Amino acid sequence: MSEITERILGYVESHKLAPNAPCSCESGKVFGDCCGSTAPDRAPPCGIHIQPNIVPDSYCHQLLTYARKQPKRWLSIVRPQAGSQQLSKKQDEDRVAREVKLGKWRPKVLKTVESNFRDLIREKFDQTLLWFEEPNLLFYSAGGFYAPHADSHAYFAGQGIWQKAMDRDYSMLFYLNDDYEGGHVNFMMFNYRYKPKKGDLILFPSDHRYVHTAEPVTRGNRFAIVSWAAVSESRKVKLRPPPEAHMVEKPGFICTSHSG
């Protein structure tokens, strides 16, 4: 475990609401009976949306058959550089996962990602999809995992703060298989562990409130598609969309250096 992961775990421990504190979703319930419940049959916390069977079995089977035969490359992490506000991207001990090139499947996956982002962001959050990033097909073999992280915020351990580093407002994954062991998604601030089923989609805000981990796969291989979206309503930290962005609406956004 790296030092930054230890610091993030310390942050979670010190900032997680107490069970008897008012829940952050303003439901009027206490955290332990609402978004922080530890009941085995609990509903997902506020902001986390799970849609079952978002893609059919045939889609999963055909894409898996293709993906298992393709070369795979190790993935990296965006991390703050020690003693500065700059970020760097490199392979790291806190992420043991590989990417499979989508190849001939890319047009179909792009269509699936765009349609679900557009519909679900409007339905669940009443916001407008501006762009989404190039989807990645993730491959976790036995022992693969991703340590605690947030998708849009970087943790600056020296100052003990999270700062928005990427213009990602929502994260989306959909899962191609469930014939493996381990590999839960764990949203630690909410005591919520989720074991994906084949065809499931999960959508959640990308900021540090939803810091999460992909727990180690203990047997088999786990395949999932991931992408990140920006919406028209949010302020941006970059002057322009990322190079891999797929534009959906005209980018009439406001750039700000405000940290989240």
C-alpha positions as a Python dict, from the first residue, in 0.01 Angstrom:
ca = {
    (1, 'M'): (0, 0, 0),
    (2, 'S'): (142, 337, -101),
    (3, 'E'): (169, 637, 128),
    (4, 'I'): (-99, 827, -64),
    (5, 'T'): (-342, 536, -26),
    (6, 'E'): (-277, 533, 348),
    (7, 'R'): (-348, 907, 357),
    (8, 'I'): (-673, 864, 160),
    (9, 'L'): (-784, 590, 398),
    (10, 'G'): (-708, 825, 686),
    (11, 'Y'): (-917, 1095, 519),
    (12, 'V'): (-1210, 856, 480),
    (13, 'E'): (-1185, 745, 841),
    (14, 'S'): (-1181, 1102, 973),
    (15, 'H'): (-1448, 1245, 740),
    (16, 'K'): (-1707, 967, 726),
    (17, 'L'): (-2025, 1068, 903),
    (18, 'A'): (-2103, 907, 1238),
    (19, 'P'): (-2398, 663, 1231),
    (20, 'N'): (-2615, 898, 1440),
    (21, 'A'): (-2527, 1214, 1242),
    (22, 'P'): (-2789, 1368, 1009),
    (23, 'C'): (-2749, 1209, 666),
    (24, 'S'): (-2581, 1423, 400),
    (25, 'C'): (-2867, 1357, 156),
    (26, 'E'): (-3096, 1567, 380),
    (27, 'S'): (-3353, 1289, 405),
    (28, 'G'): (-3415, 1370, 770),
    (29, 'K'): (-3279, 1030, 873),
    (30, 'V'): (-2953, 961, 1050),
    (31, 'F'): (-2659, 843, 838),
    (32, 'G'): (-2660, 490, 982),
    (33, 'D'): (-3023, 440, 876),
    (34, 'C'): (-2984, 604, 536),
    (35, 'C'): (-2684, 646, 301),
    (36, 'G'): (-2445, 493, 556),
    (37, 'S'): (-2652, 187, 642),
    (38, 'T'): (-2469, -142, 687),
    (39, 'A'): (-2781, -356, 632),
    (40, 'P'): (-2714, -637, 380),
    (41, 'D'): (-3026, -555, 175),
    (42, 'R'): (-2975, -178, 173),
    (43, 'A'): (-3048, 46, -125),
    (44, 'P'): (-2758, 228, -295),
    (45, 'P'): (-2661, 562, -135),
    (46, 'C'): (-2796, 887, -273),
    (47, 'G'): (-2627, 966, -606),
    (48, 'I'): (-2535, 606, -693),
    (49, 'H'): (-2763, 454, -954),
    (50, 'I'): (-2754, 90, -1060),
    (51, 'Q'): (-2940, -20, -1372),
    (52, 'P'): (-2961, -398, -1420),
    (53, 'N'): (-2943, -570, -1759),
    (54, 'I'): (-2846, -251, -1942),
    (55, 'V'): (-2687, -459, -2218),
    (56, 'P'): (-2815, -804, -2325),
    (57, 'D'): (-2632, -1131, -2266),
    (58, 'S'): (-2550, -1162, -2636),
    (59, 'Y'): (-2372, -822, -2631),
    (60, 'C'): (-2169, -926, -2326),
    (61, 'H'): (-2085, -1267, -2465),
    (62, 'Q'): (-1972, -1142, -2806),
    (63, 'L'): (-1762, -857, -2666),
    (64, 'L'): (-1603, -1089, -2408),
    (65, 'T'): (-1518, -1345, -2676),
    (66, 'Y'): (-1346, -1068, -2872),
    (67, 'A'): (-1173, -911, -2570),
    (68, 'R'): (-1020, -1235, -2438),
    (69, 'K'): (-821, -1272, -2761),
    (70, 'Q'): (-685, -917, -2774),
    (71, 'P'): (-352, -787, -2639),
    (72, 'K'): (-372, -597, -2312),
    (73, 'R'): (-170, -306, -2174),
    (74, 'W'): (-113, -197, -1816),
    (75, 'L'): (-301, 111, -1699),
    (76, 'S'): (-158, 410, -1512),
    (77, 'I'): (-279, 657, -1245),
    (78, 'V'): (-288, 1037, -1242),
    (79, 'R'): (-114, 1145, -921),
    (80, 'P'): (-7, 1479, -768),
    (81, 'Q'): (369, 1529, -782),
    (82, 'A'): (533, 1548, -440),
    (83, 'G'): (563, 1904, -312),
    (84, 'S'): (372, 2067, -600),
    (85, 'Q'): (29, 2124, -752),
    (86, 'Q'): (130, 1945, -1071),
    (87, 'L'): (-4, 1606, -1179),
    (88, 'S'): (175, 1318, -1344),
    (89, 'K'): (50, 999, -1506),
    (90, 'K'): (237, 674, -1458),
    (91, 'Q'): (205, 309, -1362),
    (92, 'D'): (160, 273, -988),
    (93, 'E'): (141, -6, -732),
    (94, 'D'): (-209, 111, -639),
    (95, 'R'): (-357, 8, -973),
    (96, 'V'): (-317, -344, -1107),
    (97, 'A'): (-539, -349, -1413),
    (98, 'R'): (-508, -364, -1789),
    (99, 'E'): (-693, -217, -2087),
    (100, 'V'): (-816, -402, -2394),
    (101, 'K'): (-842, -208, -2720),
    (102, 'L'): (-1201, -200, -2840),
    (103, 'G'): (-1108, -232, -3207),
    (104, 'K'): (-1408, -326, -3423),
    (105, 'W'): (-1634, -297, -3116),
    (106, 'R'): (-1558, 70, -3065),
    (107, 'P'): (-1853, 219, -3265),
    (108, 'K'): (-2105, -2, -3086),
    (109, 'V'): (-1960, 73, -2741),
    (110, 'L'): (-1953, 448, -2814),
    (111, 'K'): (-2322, 434, -2901),
    (112, 'T'): (-2405, 239, -2584),
    (113, 'V'): (-2209, 479, -2362),
    (114, 'E'): (-2348, 796, -2519),
    (115, 'S'): (-2713, 687, -2511),
    (116, 'N'): (-2695, 576, -2147),
    (117, 'F'): (-2505, 883, -2031),
    (118, 'R'): (-2749, 1114, -2211),
    (119, 'D'): (-3064, 944, -2081),
    (120, 'L'): (-2954, 867, -1725),
    (121, 'I'): (-2789, 1203, -1653),
    (122, 'R'): (-3109, 1373, -1762),
    (123, 'E'): (-3334, 1132, -1571),
    (124, 'K'): (-3136, 1095, -1247),
    (125, 'F'): (-2966, 1435, -1216),
    (126, 'D'): (-3170, 1667, -1443),
    (127, 'Q'): (-2856, 1779, -1627),
    (128, 'T'): (-2735, 1785, -1987),
    (129, 'L'): (-2454, 1570, -2124),
    (130, 'L'): (-2182, 1790, -2277),
    (131, 'W'): (-1919, 1530, -2361),
    (132, 'F'): (-1797, 1188, -2258),
    (133, 'E'): (-1447, 1047, -2264),
    (134, 'E'): (-1327, 761, -2483),
    (135, 'P'): (-1452, 442, -2317),
    (136, 'N'): (-1197, 194, -2180),
    (137, 'L'): (-1246, -180, -2163),
    (138, 'L'): (-1093, -279, -1829),
    (139, 'F'): (-945, -619, -1753),
    (140, 'Y'): (-876, -731, -1397),
    (141, 'S'): (-717, -1075, -1364),
    (142, 'A'): (-676, -1254, -1031),
    (143, 'G'): (-495, -1014, -796),
    (144, 'G'): (-604, -709, -995),
    (145, 'F'): (-745, -410, -807),
    (146, 'Y'): (-762, -31, -794),
    (147, 'A'): (-688, 137, -461),
    (148, 'P'): (-912, 413, -318),
    (149, 'H'): (-945, 706, -557),
    (150, 'A'): (-1183, 968, -693),
    (151, 'D'): (-1232, 1001, -1067),
    (152, 'S'): (-1219, 1380, -1095),
    (153, 'H'): (-1039, 1491, -779),
    (154, 'A'): (-674, 1441, -686),
    (155, 'Y'): (-572, 1407, -322),
    (156, 'F'): (-287, 1637, -220),
    (157, 'A'): (-162, 1449, 82),
    (158, 'G'): (69, 1725, 206),
    (159, 'Q'): (-220, 1968, 248),
    (160, 'G'): (-477, 1701, 326),
    (161, 'I'): (-715, 1831, 57),
    (162, 'W'): (-894, 1709, -252),
    (163, 'Q'): (-882, 1932, -557),
    (164, 'K'): (-1069, 1894, -884),
    (165, 'A'): (-811, 1801, -1146),
    (166, 'M'): (-1020, 1671, -1437),
    (167, 'D'): (-1348, 1785, -1588),
    (168, 'R'): (-1541, 1473, -1501),
    (169, 'D'): (-1884, 1512, -1344),
    (170, 'Y'): (-2018, 1156, -1367),
    (171, 'S'): (-1859, 813, -1389),
    (172, 'M'): (-2024, 516, -1555),
    (173, 'L'): (-1930, 150, -1571),
    (174, 'F'): (-2111, -145, -1719),
    (175, 'Y'): (-2006, -501, -1654),
    (176, 'L'): (-1963, -779, -1907),
    (177, 'N'): (-1933, -1077, -1674),
    (178, 'D'): (-1980, -1193, -1317),
    (179, 'D'): (-1810, -1536, -1326),
    (180, 'Y'): (-1528, -1427, -1095),
    (181, 'E'): (-1477, -1390, -721),
    (182, 'G'): (-1394, -1069, -534),
    (183, 'G'): (-1387, -750, -739),
    (184, 'H'): (-1650, -557, -543),
    (185, 'V'): (-1683, -182, -593),
    (186, 'N'): (-1654, -24, -248),
    (187, 'F'): (-1776, 331, -178),
    (188, 'M'): (-1611, 365, 158),
    (189, 'M'): (-1765, 695, 266),
    (190, 'F'): (-2106, 524, 254),
    (191, 'N'): (-2026, 173, 383),
    (192, 'Y'): (-2148, 46, 45),
    (193, 'R'): (-1997, -258, -129),
    (194, 'Y'): (-2146, -367, -457),
    (195, 'K'): (-2080, -692, -647),
    (196, 'P'): (-2164, -627, -1012),
    (197, 'K'): (-2375, -867, -1214),
    (198, 'K'): (-2335, -923, -1586),
    (199, 'G'): (-2511, -646, -1778),
    (200, 'D'): (-2530, -408, -1479),
    (201, 'L'): (-2459, -37, -1519),
    (202, 'I'): (-2351, 190, -1233),
    (203, 'L'): (-2357, 570, -1253),
    (204, 'F'): (-2229, 806, -983),
    (205, 'P'): (-2074, 1152, -937),
    (206, 'S'): (-1699, 1160, -1003),
    (207, 'D'): (-1599, 1384, -711),
    (208, 'H'): (-1425, 1291, -385),
    (209, 'R'): (-1749, 1227, -195),
    (210, 'Y'): (-1763, 908, -397),
    (211, 'V'): (-1407, 792, -336),
    (212, 'H'): (-1411, 421, -416),
    (213, 'T'): (-1198, 117, -473),
    (214, 'A'): (-1214, -184, -703),
    (215, 'E'): (-1141, -460, -454),
    (216, 'P'): (-899, -738, -556),
    (217, 'V'): (-1027, -1010, -785),
    (218, 'T'): (-953, -1338, -607),
    (219, 'R'): (-1045, -1580, -885),
    (220, 'G'): (-1117, -1546, -1255),
    (221, 'N'): (-1118, -1234, -1471),
    (222, 'R'): (-1335, -923, -1447),
    (223, 'F'): (-1426, -718, -1757),
    (224, 'A'): (-1598, -378, -1751),
    (225, 'I'): (-1644, -74, -1973),
    (226, 'V'): (-1575, 264, -1808),
    (227, 'S'): (-1623, 624, -1923),
    (228, 'W'): (-1660, 969, -1765),
    (229, 'A'): (-1892, 1254, -1861),
    (230, 'A'): (-1906, 1630, -1826),
    (231, 'V'): (-2234, 1821, -1811),
    (232, 'S'): (-2324, 2167, -1933),
    (233, 'E'): (-2422, 2287, -1586),
    (234, 'S'): (-2084, 2241, -1414),
    (235, 'R'): (-1789, 2478, -1394),
    (236, 'K'): (-1473, 2351, -1558),
    (237, 'V'): (-1108, 2357, -1452),
    (238, 'K'): (-959, 2323, -1800),
    (239, 'L'): (-974, 2566, -2090),
    (240, 'R'): (-1097, 2303, -2333),
    (241, 'P'): (-1231, 1947, -2334),
    (242, 'P'): (-979, 1662, -2311),
    (243, 'P'): (-840, 1537, -2644),
    (244, 'E'): (-1034, 1209, -2612),
    (245, 'A'): (-1369, 1383, -2552),
    (246, 'H'): (-1668, 1295, -2768),
    (247, 'M'): (-1870, 1616, -2791),
    (248, 'V'): (-2248, 1595, -2761),
    (249, 'E'): (-2340, 1962, -2704),
    (250, 'K'): (-2162, 2284, -2798),
    (251, 'P'): (-1897, 2351, -2526),
    (252, 'G'): (-2019, 2687, -2393),
    (253, 'F'): (-1874, 2626, -2049),
    (254, 'I'): (-1708, 2848, -1790),
    (255, 'C'): (-1354, 2770, -1679),
    (256, 'T'): (-1259, 2834, -1317),
    (257, 'S'): (-972, 2742, -1090),
    (258, 'H'): (-1215, 2673, -805),
    (259, 'S'): (-1129, 2352, -622),
    (260, 'G'): (-1402, 2114, -524),
}
